[in-house]
Amino acid sequence: MNPEFPILLVDDDEDMLRSYGYALRHGGFDNLETCADSRQAEGILRNAEHDLVLLDLNMPHISGRELLPLLVRQHPDLPVIVVTGVDDVRSAVACMKEGAFDYLVKPVEEEVLIPAVKRALQFRGMRRENLRLRQRLLSPELSHPEAFGELVTSNRAMHALFQYVEAIAETRQPVLITGETGVGKELVARAIHRLSRSPGEFVPVNIAGLDDNVFSDTLFGHLKGAFTGAAEPRKGLIEKASGGTLFLDEIGELSAMSQVKLLRLLQEREYLPLGSDTPRSTDARIVVATNRMLADLRQSGGFRDDLFYRLRSHHVHIPPLRDRMDDLPLLLDHFLGKAAEAMKKDKPTPPRELVALLRNHGFPGNIRELEGMVFNAVSTHRSGILSLDTFKKAISATPGAVRHAAREAQNSELLFEPGTPLPTMNEAEELLISEALKRTSGNQTLAATLLGVTRQTINRHVRRQQKQ
């Protein structure tokens, strides 16, 4: 039902109640309750939760003027829209001072009523969201940890992210998920869907590389004869996601024309199948994800400002693996078990040096890259301790964190403060080897791997240090 809790219509005129009901249902709001006797309104609201009240001012028994301050006092988070035949500025000002959310003058046209109701419901949703967010963030525990079962972590920042996700999951506002490739954006989107209690499906779509026609056909479907080859009508994925969640991955790749259509979908909850002039409504929750910097795309004109702000009603940013290295042992154990099960092997024992080796890798591919490394290592494993060789080869094939950071520094600013003396080549070599040994807890083989030198080079350094 839309909204989650009923809209209460309070008016002594039965014809007006029917008229409001027709207009609201036509606008997509079907969870309605009517009250023709103002004396019953207070009891109705006391016995069940509602999302909005439409209140007539001039009624017998208890007028709307008397009822309004009572409802505002007893239900401070419940928006009340006054609907009256009194077109008077003083009356409107008085009602707004009493706490009315809006003031509409009869006869109310549908194009005025529906936007007012949407604004009030958004206000109600934001109030409820803020309350949930405060409750979640003040509580150290997750209410539904099982929803995050696919996301293996003990990291505090990730735990805080899960609390935020719990707080926003039951709203119908869009969610923007950002983060580098491989951090688990789709897994977070699935957690949002599970926590939303939505009865419908989770429908993922990767929109990278889709031109506007393919995007529209994929999402919105088409009518028979809409274009050459459209011999039969086709439902779009937005219809498949009805009552559930539509997840759009790689949203930063969306074309300009497709951005306009997505904006309409978010604003009006309506879309047009190809070949149709009649809009259809949807109640699907929209969750989007990107590994691109939308702020940069906005500045260059590649992404619409209005769509950006509409999408980031809620923003979830997932940190890269290099910022949560405390999760490395946990993830490694998880993927070893998962790989062994998939390949029907005994779970191998990792060498003690493995975590130290991995901690010094930048993981540009994040969790997905680590999973690939582990599966590759387990696939060639026969017995005994897991070999380090496959991990070393994988690391040598991708730039490490140190080399990546050095390149970034060269592109942006100096590595050393201006005016400070540069180390000699010999001094730089000594500093690098000492740092590598610290990072590997004195393991000379791993230190040599990090620096791309032989173990003998590291050993000579250690002997020199011992003689000094």
Secondary structure, DSSP 8 states (H G I E B T S, - for coil): --SSS-EEEE-S-HHHHHHHHHHHHHTT---EEEES-GGGHHHHHHHS--SEEEEESS-SSS-HHHHHHHHHHH-TTS-EEEEES---HHHHHHHHHHT-SEEEESS--HHHHHHHHHHHHHHHHHHHHHHHHHHHHH-SS-S-GGGGTTS----HHHHHHHHHHHHHTTS-S-EEEE--TTS-HHHHHHHHHHHHT-SS-EEEEE-TT--HHHHHHHHHEE-TTSSTT--S-EE-HHHHTTTSEEEEE-GGG--HHHHHHHHHHHHHSEE--BT--S-EE---EEEEEESS-HHHHHHTTSS-HHHHHHHTTEEEE---GGG-GGGHHHHHHHHHHHHHHHTT----B--THHHHHHHTS--TTHHHHHHHHHHHHHHH--SSB--SHHHHHHHHTS--HHHHHHHHHHHHS-SS-TTS----HHHHHHHHHHHHHHHTTT-HHHHHHHHTS-HHHHHHHHHHHHH-
